[in-house]
Amino acid sequence: MSGTVANLDSVTCTVCQELLKDPVALHCGHNYCMSCIKNCWDEEDQKGVYSCPQCRHTFTPRPVLFKNPLIAELVENVKKTRLQAAPPALCYAGPGDVECDVCTGRKVKAVKSCLVCLVSYCETHFKVHNEVNPGGKHTVTDATGQLQEKICSQHHKLLEVFCRTDKSLICFHCTMDDHKNHDTVSAPACLWTALLYNSVQCIVLLQKLLVEKEQELQELREAVETLKRSAQAAVMDSEKIFTQMIHSIEKMRSEVCKMIRDQEKAELSLAEGRLELLEQEIIDLRRRDAELEQLSHTEDHIHFLQRFPSLCAPPGSKDLPNITVNQNVSFDPVIKSVSNLKERLEDFSKQEINRVSAAVINVQILLYPEPKTRDDFIQYACALTLDPNTAYNQLSLSEEGRTVTGVPEELPYPDGPERFRHGEQVLCREALCTRCYWEMEWSGFDVYVAVTYKGISRTRHGCDGWLGQNVQSWSLQCADYGYGAYHNNDHTHIPVPSTPSNRVGVYLDWTAGTLSFYSVSSGRLTHLHTFHATFTEPLYPGFGFSMGTCSSGSTVSLCKLK
């Protein structure tokens, strides 16, 4: 049985690569399926010379074939025992595969190509090739379908020399012909030189990159440690300052409470003194009234005349001063004053905390470069949606909230504190306080693209409620005749760029305090204007139309950038 396994190749047809069927043995010693060898020899009938497909031994005339019973029995034994060491399944060449140049009939996938023979071989025929050419003298590569590209078209030899003069691959015969006296080198040597040069260059580049990255790593680690120390110090100092502020407010609270109690005590002291005098005077008056009542019934005229003048005399120096009692006495004005103080402190705190927040956000380890191209800006693209609760009642919004159009009729929008009442304007939902970029397209009469704090007036006429006409907002007016930059009622005229466009890009760097506008044409940006400010609150993008132009159908659309 072991002999059967060892001689498994002897029962495999090298033509069809399967176990022999009706095996026949040629005089050269090789075995084939009867049908396979007949088909091979049928193709050689015109030549009159018949050869072994494996060793190329020739036969004349065509041999008569007989089934070999010994080999047939051996094949049957192999089939019955189902040897574990069965030959590997054949892999026929498919689309894109390199075919074996030796196989007849259905081609098997080639595994190696010989650069000397200029032939591609399957695994079986490659073994034959190595038997015929022992010692590894032939140069072989993995199977390639580009053998002809490696052959000199003039001499039909392998391209194994590189001509440095003409910078081309040539064969050995070319060095004695068209490329005689040229600077030539063997292709492997040239490849090795190129690889060596590239490897040296790569090592130098990698070492330089390594030094740069190590330096960057060290700088980043130092910056991280500095940030941690600074943050800890800032937290401790902030806690100390806030504790002092709390103590100040506590002291103020104590002083106000003491003032109220002192005033209460003083007024109560005066009132109690007044009460004692009034009570004493009432007792005296009641005593006089009782004596007068008693005196009125006496019959002793002399006694009456003696007492009556003193009882009827008005009180003397003991009389109380003429004052008015405040029936509505109250500390309510004090409560109101304290409440006003609370509101002012809260407003002041909100403003200051926004400044503190801006200062905190500005503490950054990684500083990103300023964008220059449109692709750079698009990295900061933000998705915006129009807020219907802010829209003026002659502005119609699309369902997706990305387009606003002026209309002549008033729309039945519900009232609300966020809606603009006297300005053809609308804001977006999103509050921005980082780096952001967006683009809009406009058509019609003058339109405005702007950003604003949330607190812009929605109900007042005039500058307080118009985008760009107050300290809370910044805007760019867009028109066919040019542009205008507005802030706090200041205006800067901007001429139309050489390449006019109805698309405007807006870039906000909240931390750096810059708001820039660009004209966008064919993917290129033309700078229009930049505002510089210290932003203290989140900003809301907004759009507006010139007063009275809603009926013209002017439109603003937010562009999708991602």
C-alpha positions as CSV (number, residue, x, y, z in Angstrom):
1,M,0.0,0.0,0.0
2,S,2.9,2.4,0.8
3,G,4.3,1.7,-2.6
4,T,1.0,2.7,-4.1
5,V,1.1,6.0,-2.3
6,A,4.7,6.6,-3.3
7,N,3.9,6.0,-6.9
8,L,0.7,8.0,-7.0
9,D,2.1,10.2,-9.8
10,S,2.6,7.1,-11.9
11,V,-1.2,6.5,-12.1
12,T,-2.0,10.2,-12.8
13,C,-2.4,11.3,-16.4
14,T,-0.1,14.3,-17.1
15,V,-2.5,15.5,-19.8
16,C,-5.8,15.6,-17.9
17,Q,-4.2,15.6,-14.5
18,E,-6.6,12.9,-13.3
19,L,-6.4,9.2,-12.4
20,L,-5.7,7.1,-15.5
21,K,-8.7,5.9,-17.4
22,D,-8.0,2.9,-19.6
23,P,-4.3,3.4,-19.0
24,V,-1.7,2.8,-21.7
25,A,2.1,2.6,-21.4
26,L,4.3,4.1,-24.0
27,H,7.7,2.7,-24.8
28,C,9.4,5.7,-23.2
29,G,7.8,4.6,-19.9
30,H,5.2,7.2,-19.4
31,N,1.5,6.4,-18.9
32,Y,-1.6,8.1,-20.2
33,C,-5.3,7.7,-20.5
34,M,-6.0,6.1,-23.8
35,S,-8.4,8.9,-24.9
36,C,-5.9,11.6,-23.8
37,I,-3.0,10.2,-25.8
38,K,-5.2,9.5,-28.8
39,N,-6.4,13.1,-28.8
40,C,-2.8,14.4,-28.6
41,W,-1.6,12.2,-31.5
42,D,-4.7,13.0,-33.6
43,E,-3.4,16.6,-33.6
44,E,0.0,15.3,-34.9
45,D,-1.4,13.2,-37.7
46,Q,-0.4,15.7,-40.4
47,K,3.2,15.7,-39.2
48,G,3.4,11.9,-39.2
49,V,5.6,12.1,-36.1
50,Y,4.1,11.3,-32.7
51,S,5.7,12.3,-29.4
52,C,5.3,11.7,-25.7
53,P,3.7,14.9,-24.2
54,Q,6.0,14.6,-21.2
55,C,9.5,13.7,-22.5
56,R,8.9,14.6,-26.2
57,H,10.2,11.1,-27.2
58,T,9.1,10.6,-30.8
59,F,7.5,7.5,-32.4
60,T,7.2,6.6,-36.1
61,P,4.9,5.2,-37.2
62,R,2.0,5.8,-34.8
63,P,2.1,3.1,-32.1
64,V,-0.9,0.8,-31.6
65,L,-2.2,1.3,-28.1
66,F,-3.3,-1.4,-25.6
67,K,-4.8,-1.1,-22.1
68,N,-2.2,-2.0,-19.5
69,P,-3.9,-4.4,-17.0
70,L,-1.2,-4.0,-14.3
71,I,-1.5,-0.2,-14.2
72,A,-5.3,-0.5,-14.4
73,E,-5.3,-2.7,-11.3
74,L,-3.0,-0.2,-9.6
75,V,-5.5,2.6,-10.4
76,E,-8.4,0.5,-9.0
77,N,-6.4,-0.1,-5.8
78,V,-5.8,3.7,-5.4
79,K,-9.5,4.4,-5.9
80,K,-10.6,1.7,-3.4
81,T,-8.3,2.7,-0.6
82,R,-9.0,6.5,-1.0
83,L,-5.5,7.4,0.1
84,Q,-5.2,10.4,2.3
85,A,-2.2,11.5,0.4
86,A,-4.3,12.0,-2.8
87,P,-2.9,14.4,-5.3
88,P,-4.0,18.0,-4.9
89,A,-7.1,19.1,-6.7
90,L,-6.4,20.6,-10.1
91,C,-6.9,24.3,-10.5
92,Y,-7.8,25.0,-14.1
93,A,-7.0,28.5,-15.4
94,G,-9.8,30.9,-15.2
95,P,-10.3,34.5,-16.5
96,G,-7.3,36.6,-15.6
97,D,-5.1,33.5,-14.7
98,V,-1.9,32.6,-16.4
99,E,-2.3,29.4,-18.4
100,C,0.3,26.6,-18.6
101,D,1.8,26.7,-22.1
102,V,2.5,22.9,-22.1
103,C,-0.9,21.6,-21.2
104,T,-3.1,20.4,-24.0
105,G,-6.9,20.5,-23.9
106,R,-8.2,22.3,-20.9
107,K,-5.4,24.5,-19.6
108,V,-4.2,24.3,-16.0
109,K,-3.3,27.4,-14.0
110,A,0.4,28.1,-14.3
111,V,2.5,28.5,-11.1
112,K,5.9,29.4,-12.5
113,S,7.3,31.2,-15.6
114,C,10.9,30.5,-16.9
115,L,12.6,33.6,-18.2
116,V,15.1,31.4,-20.2
117,C,12.5,29.1,-21.8
118,L,10.0,31.9,-22.0
119,V,7.3,29.4,-21.0
120,S,4.8,29.3,-18.2
121,Y,4.3,25.9,-16.4
122,C,1.7,24.3,-14.2
123,E,3.0,22.4,-11.2
124,T,3.3,19.1,-13.0
125,H,5.1,20.5,-16.0
126,F,7.3,22.6,-13.9
127,K,8.6,19.4,-12.2
128,V,9.4,18.1,-15.7
129,H,11.1,21.4,-16.5
130,N,13.3,21.0,-13.4
131,E,14.1,17.4,-14.3
132,V,15.2,18.4,-17.8
133,N,17.1,21.5,-16.5
134,P,18.6,20.4,-13.2
135,G,20.8,22.7,-11.0
136,G,18.5,25.7,-11.0
137,K,20.4,27.3,-13.9
138,H,17.2,28.8,-15.4
139,T,15.8,31.9,-13.9
140,V,12.1,31.4,-12.9
141,T,9.5,33.7,-11.4
142,D,6.0,33.4,-10.2
143,A,3.7,32.8,-13.2
144,T,3.3,36.0,-15.2
145,G,1.3,36.7,-18.3
146,Q,3.7,39.5,-19.3
147,L,6.5,37.3,-20.6
148,Q,6.5,39.1,-24.0
149,E,7.0,42.4,-22.3
150,K,10.3,40.9,-20.9
151,I,11.5,39.9,-24.4
152,C,13.5,42.1,-26.7
153,S,11.4,42.7,-29.8
154,Q,14.5,42.8,-32.0
155,H,16.5,39.8,-30.8
156,H,13.7,37.9,-29.0
157,K,15.9,37.5,-25.9
158,L,15.3,38.3,-22.3
159,L,15.6,42.0,-21.3
160,E,18.3,41.6,-18.7
161,V,20.4,44.7,-19.2
162,F,19.6,48.3,-18.3
163,C,21.0,51.1,-20.6
164,R,21.7,54.1,-18.4
165,T,22.3,56.2,-21.5
166,D,18.9,55.6,-23.0
167,K,17.2,54.7,-19.7
168,S,15.7,51.6,-21.1
169,L,15.8,47.8,-20.7
170,I,17.7,45.9,-23.4
171,C,18.9,42.3,-24.1
172,F,22.5,41.2,-24.1
173,H,22.7,41.3,-28.0
174,C,21.6,44.9,-27.9
175,T,24.8,45.8,-26.1
176,M,26.7,44.8,-29.1
177,D,24.4,46.4,-31.6
178,D,22.4,49.6,-31.2
179,H,23.6,50.2,-27.6
180,K,27.2,49.6,-28.3
181,N,29.5,51.8,-26.1
182,H,26.5,52.9,-24.0
183,D,26.6,53.0,-20.2
184,T,25.0,49.7,-19.4
185,V,24.5,47.6,-16.2
186,S,22.8,44.3,-15.5
187,A,19.1,44.8,-14.6
188,P,19.5,43.1,-11.2
189,A,22.5,45.3,-10.4
190,C,20.6,48.4,-11.5
191,L,17.6,47.3,-9.4
192,W,19.9,46.7,-6.4
193,T,21.5,50.1,-6.8
194,A,18.1,51.8,-7.0
195,L,16.8,49.9,-4.0
196,L,20.0,50.7,-2.1
197,Y,19.7,54.4,-2.9
198,N,16.0,54.5,-2.1
199,S,16.6,52.6,1.1
200,V,19.2,55.1,2.2
201,Q,16.9,58.0,1.3
202,C,14.1,56.3,3.1
203,I,16.3,55.7,6.2
204,V,17.3,59.4,6.2
205,L,13.7,60.5,5.8
206,L,12.5,58.2,8.5
207,Q,15.2,59.3,10.9
208,K,14.3,62.9,10.3
209,L,10.6,62.2,10.7
210,L,11.4,60.2,13.8
211,V,13.3,63.1,15.3
212,E,10.5,65.5,14.4
213,K,7.8,63.2,15.9
214,E,9.8,62.6,19.1
215,Q,10.3,66.4,19.5
216,E,6.6,66.9,18.9
217,L,5.8,64.2,21.4
218,Q,8.1,65.8,24.0
219,E,6.6,69.2,23.4
220,L,3.1,67.8,23.6
221,R,3.9,66.0,26.9
222,E,5.4,69.2,28.3
223,A,2.3,71.2,27.2
224,V,0.0,68.6,28.8
225,E,1.8,68.9,32.1
226,T,1.8,72.7,31.9
227,L,-1.9,72.6,31.1
228,K,-2.6,70.3,34.1
229,R,-0.6,72.5,36.5
230,S,-2.2,75.7,35.1
231,A,-5.7,74.2,35.3
232,Q,-5.1,73.1,38.9
233,A,-3.8,76.5,39.9
234,A,-6.7,78.2,38.1
235,V,-9.2,76.0,39.9
236,M,-7.7,76.7,43.3
237,D,-7.5,80.5,42.6
238,S,-11.0,80.5,41.3
239,E,-12.3,78.7,44.3
240,K,-10.5,81.2,46.5
241,I,-11.9,84.2,44.6
242,F,-15.4,82.8,44.6
243,T,-15.1,82.0,48.3
244,Q,-14.1,85.6,48.9
245,M,-17.0,86.8,46.7
246,I,-19.4,84.6,48.8
247,H,-18.0,86.1,52.0
248,S,-18.5,89.6,50.5
249,I,-22.1,88.7,49.7
250,E,-22.5,87.2,53.2
251,K,-21.1,90.4,54.7
252,M,-23.4,92.5,52.5
253,R,-26.3,90.3,53.6
254,S,-25.4,90.8,57.3
255,E,-25.0,94.5,56.9
256,V,-28.4,94.9,55.2
257,C,-30.1,92.7,57.9
258,K,-28.4,94.8,60.6
259,M,-29.5,98.0,59.0
260,I,-33.1,96.7,58.9
261,R,-32.9,95.6,62.5
262,D,-31.3,98.9,63.7
263,Q,-33.9,100.9,61.9
264,E,-36.6,98.7,63.3
265,K,-35.2,99.2,66.9
266,A,-34.8,103.0,66.5
267,E,-38.3,103.4,65.2
268,L,-39.8,101.1,67.8
269,S,-38.0,103.1,70.5
270,L,-39.5,106.4,69.3
271,A,-42.9,104.8,68.9
272,E,-42.8,103.3,72.4
273,G,-41.8,106.6,73.9
274,R,-44.7,108.2,72.0
275,L,-47.0,105.5,73.2
276,E,-46.1,106.1,76.9
277,L,-46.7,109.9,76.6
278,L,-50.0,109.3,74.8
279,E,-51.1,106.8,77.4
280,Q,-50.2,109.2,80.2
281,E,-52.0,112.1,78.5
282,I,-55.1,109.9,78.0
283,I,-55.1,109.0,81.7
284,D,-54.8,112.7,82.7
285,L,-57.6,113.7,80.3
286,R,-59.9,110.9,81.7
287,R,-59.1,112.1,85.2
288,R,-60.1,115.7,84.3
289,D,-63.2,114.4,82.6
290,A,-64.2,112.5,85.7
291,E,-63.6,115.5,88.0
292,L,-65.5,117.8,85.6
293,E,-68.4,115.4,85.6
294,Q,-68.3,115.3,89.4
295,L,-67.9,119.0,89.7
296,S,-70.9,119.6,87.5
297,H,-73.1,118.1,90.1
298,T,-71.8,120.1,93.1
299,E,-73.8,122.8,94.8
300,D,-70.7,124.3,96.4
301,H,-70.2,127.3,94.1
302,I,-67.0,128.4,95.7
303,H,-65.5,125.0,95.2
304,F,-66.7,124.9,91.6
305,L,-65.1,128.2,90.8
306,Q,-61.9,127.2,92.4
307,R,-61.5,123.9,90.5
308,F,-63.1,124.6,87.1
309,P,-60.4,126.8,85.6
310,S,-57.6,124.3,86.2
311,L,-59.6,121.4,84.9
312,C,-60.5,123.2,81.6
313,A,-57.1,124.6,81.0
314,P,-55.3,122.8,77.9
315,P,-52.3,120.7,78.6
316,G,-49.1,122.7,79.0
317,S,-45.5,121.8,78.2
318,K,-46.3,118.2,78.5
319,D,-48.4,118.3,75.3
320,L,-47.0,116.0,72.5
321,P,-45.7,117.5,69.3
322,N,-48.0,117.5,66.3
323,I,-47.0,114.6,64.1
324,T,-48.7,112.2,61.6
325,V,-48.7,108.5,62.0
326,N,-47.7,106.5,58.8
327,Q,-50.3,103.8,58.5
328,N,-48.6,102.1,55.6
329,V,-45.2,101.8,57.2
330,S,-43.3,98.9,55.4
331,F,-39.8,97.6,54.5
332,D,-41.1,96.7,51.0
333,P,-38.9,99.3,49.3
334,V,-35.9,97.6,50.9
335,I,-37.0,94.3,49.6
336,K,-37.3,95.8,46.1
337,S,-33.9,97.4,46.3
338,V,-32.4,94.1,47.3
339,S,-34.2,92.3,44.5
340,N,-32.9,94.9,42.0
341,L,-29.4,94.4,43.4
342,K,-29.9,90.6,42.8
343,E,-31.0,91.1,39.2
344,R,-28.1,93.5,38.5
345,L,-25.6,91.0,40.0
346,E,-27.1,88.2,37.9
347,D,-27.0,90.2,34.7
348,F,-23.4,91.3,35.5
349,S,-22.5,87.7,36.4
350,K,-23.9,86.4,33.1
351,Q,-21.9,88.9,31.1
352,E,-18.7,88.2,33.1
353,I,-19.2,84.4,33.0
354,N,-19.4,84.6,29.2
355,R,-16.1,86.5,29.2
356,V,-14.6,83.9,31.5
357,S,-16.0,81.2,29.2
358,A,-14.3,82.8,26.2
359,A,-11.0,83.0,28.1
360,V,-11.3,79.3,29.1
361,I,-12.1,78.2,25.6
362,N,-9.1,80.1,24.3
363,V,-6.7,77.9,26.4
364,Q,-5.7,75.3,23.8
365,I,-2.8,72.9,23.5
366,L,-3.3,72.0,19.8
367,L,-3.4,75.1,17.5
368,Y,-4.9,74.2,14.1
369,P,-3.7,76.2,11.1
370,E,-6.0,78.8,9.6
371,P,-7.9,77.4,6.6
372,K,-6.9,78.7,3.2
373,T,-8.7,76.7,0.5
374,R,-12.4,75.9,0.2
375,D,-11.6,72.3,1.1
376,D,-9.9,73.5,4.3
377,F,-13.0,75.5,5.2
378,I,-15.4,72.6,4.5
379,Q,-13.7,70.6,7.2
380,Y,-15.5,73.0,9.6
381,A,-18.8,72.8,7.8
382,C,-21.9,72.8,10.1
383,A,-25.4,71.8,9.3
384,L,-27.9,74.7,9.8
385,T,-31.7,74.7,9.8
386,L,-34.0,77.7,9.8
387,D,-36.1,78.3,13.0
388,P,-39.7,78.8,12.0
389,N,-40.4,80.3,15.5
390,T,-38.2,83.3,14.5
391,A,-39.5,83.9,11.0
392,Y,-41.2,87.2,10.0
393,N,-44.7,86.6,8.9
394,Q,-43.9,87.3,5.2
395,L,-41.1,84.8,5.0
396,S,-42.0,81.3,3.8
397,L,-39.7,78.4,4.9
398,S,-39.2,75.1,3.0
399,E,-40.2,71.9,4.7
400,E,-36.5,70.9,5.3
401,G,-35.9,74.3,6.8
402,R,-33.0,75.2,4.4
403,T,-34.7,77.8,2.1
404,V,-36.5,81.0,3.0
405,T,-38.5,83.0,0.4
406,G,-40.2,86.4,0.7
407,V,-43.9,86.4,-0.1
408,P,-46.4,89.3,-0.5
409,E,-49.1,87.9,1.8
410,E,-48.8,87.6,5.6
411,L,-48.6,84.0,6.8
412,P,-50.6,82.7,9.8
413,Y,-47.6,82.2,12.1
414,P,-48.5,81.9,15.8
415,D,-47.2,84.7,18.0
416,G,-44.2,84.1,20.2
417,P,-41.5,86.0,22.0
418,E,-38.8,84.8,19.5
419,R,-40.6,86.0,16.3
420,F,-39.4,89.1,14.5
421,R,-42.4,91.5,14.4
422,H,-40.9,94.4,12.4
423,G,-38.0,93.0,10.4
424,E,-38.0,90.6,7.4
425,Q,-35.6,88.3,9.1
426,V,-35.2,84.7,10.3
427,L,-32.6,83.0,12.5
428,C,-31.2,79.4,12.6
429,R,-31.8,77.0,15.4
430,E,-28.1,76.3,16.0
431,A,-26.0,78.2,18.5
432,L,-22.3,78.5,17.4
433,C,-19.3,79.0,19.7
434,T,-16.5,77.1,17.8
435,R,-15.0,77.1,14.3
436,C,-17.9,76.8,11.8
437,Y,-18.3,77.3,8.1
438,W,-21.5,77.5,6.0
439,E,-22.5,78.7,2.5
440,M,-25.7,80.2,1.2
441,E,-27.1,81.1,-2.2
442,W,-29.3,84.1,-2.8
443,S,-31.5,85.5,-5.6
444,G,-33.6,88.6,-6.0
445,F,-33.1,92.0,-4.3
446,D,-30.8,92.8,-1.4
447,V,-30.4,90.1,1.2
448,Y,-28.4,89.9,4.4
449,V,-26.4,87.0,5.9
450,A,-25.6,87.6,9.5
451,V,-24.8,86.3,13.0
452,T,-26.3,87.6,16.2
453,Y,-26.6,87.1,19.9
454,K,-29.9,85.5,21.0
455,G,-30.9,88.7,22.9
456,I,-31.5,90.8,19.7
457,S,-34.8,92.6,19.9
458,R,-37.7,90.9,18.1
459,T,-40.3,93.6,18.7
460,R,-38.7,97.1,18.4
461,H,-38.6,99.2,15.3
462,G,-35.2,100.6,14.1
463,C,-31.7,99.6,14.7
464,D,-32.3,97.5,17.9
465,G,-34.0,94.8,15.8
466,W,-32.1,94.8,12.5
467,L,-29.3,92.4,11.8
468,G,-26.0,94.4,11.7
469,Q,-27.4,97.6,13.0
470,N,-26.6,97.1,16.7
471,V,-23.9,95.8,19.0
472,Q,-25.4,92.4,19.1
473,S,-25.1,91.4,15.5
474,W,-22.9,91.4,12.4
475,S,-24.1,91.2,8.8
476,L,-23.2,91.2,5.1
477,Q,-25.5,92.8,2.6
478,C,-25.5,91.1,-0.7
479,A,-26.7,92.8,-3.9
480,D,-26.0,92.8,-7.6
481,Y,-24.2,96.2,-7.3
482,G,-21.9,95.2,-4.5
483,Y,-21.7,94.1,-0.8
484,G,-21.9,96.0,2.5
485,A,-20.6,95.0,5.9
486,Y,-22.6,96.2,8.9
487,H,-22.1,96.2,12.6
488,N,-23.5,98.6,15.2
489,N,-24.8,100.8,12.4
490,D,-21.4,101.2,10.9
491,H,-21.2,100.4,7.2
492,T,-18.3,99.3,4.9
493,H,-18.9,99.2,1.1
494,I,-17.3,96.2,-0.7
495,P,-17.2,96.2,-4.5
496,V,-18.2,93.2,-6.6
497,P,-15.3,90.7,-7.2
498,S,-13.9,90.2,-10.7
499,T,-15.8,86.9,-10.8
500,P,-19.3,87.7,-9.5
501,S,-21.3,85.0,-7.7
502,N,-24.5,84.5,-5.8
503,R,-23.0,82.1,-3.4
504,V,-21.4,83.4,-0.1
505,G,-19.3,81.4,2.4
506,V,-19.2,82.4,6.1
507,Y,-16.4,81.3,8.4
508,L,-16.7,81.9,12.1
509,D,-13.8,81.4,14.5
510,W,-15.6,82.2,17.8
511,T,-12.6,81.7,20.0
512,A,-10.3,83.9,17.8
513,G,-13.1,86.5,17.5
514,T,-13.2,86.6,13.7
515,L,-16.2,86.4,11.3
516,S,-15.2,86.3,7.6
517,F,-17.3,86.4,4.4
518,Y,-16.2,85.0,1.0
519,S,-17.6,85.0,-2.5
520,V,-17.7,81.4,-3.7
521,S,-17.2,80.8,-7.5
522,S,-16.2,77.5,-9.2
523,G,-14.9,76.1,-5.9
524,R,-12.7,79.1,-5.2
525,L,-13.1,81.7,-2.4
526,T,-12.7,85.5,-2.8
527,H,-12.4,87.3,0.5
528,L,-15.0,90.0,1.0
529,H,-14.7,91.2,4.6
530,T,-13.7,90.1,8.1
531,F,-15.1,91.4,11.4
532,H,-12.9,91.3,14.5
533,A,-14.6,91.1,17.9
534,T,-14.6,89.6,21.4
535,F,-17.6,87.3,21.3
536,T,-19.1,86.8,24.7
537,E,-22.2,84.7,23.8
538,P,-23.0,81.9,21.4
539,L,-23.9,83.3,17.9
540,Y,-27.0,82.4,15.8
541,P,-26.8,82.6,12.0
542,G,-29.6,84.6,10.4
543,F,-30.8,86.0,7.1
544,G,-32.8,89.1,6.2
545,F,-34.4,90.9,3.3
546,S,-34.5,94.6,2.6
547,M,-37.6,96.3,4.0
548,G,-40.6,96.0,1.7
549,T,-39.0,93.6,-0.7
550,C,-40.7,90.4,0.4
551,S,-43.2,90.6,-2.4
552,S,-40.3,90.4,-4.9
553,G,-39.8,86.7,-4.1
554,S,-36.2,87.0,-3.0
555,T,-34.7,83.7,-1.8
556,V,-31.9,82.5,0.4
557,S,-30.9,78.8,0.5
558,L,-28.4,77.0,2.8
559,C,-26.0,74.9,0.8
560,K,-25.2,71.3,1.6
561,L,-21.4,70.9,1.9
562,K,-21.1,67.3,3.2
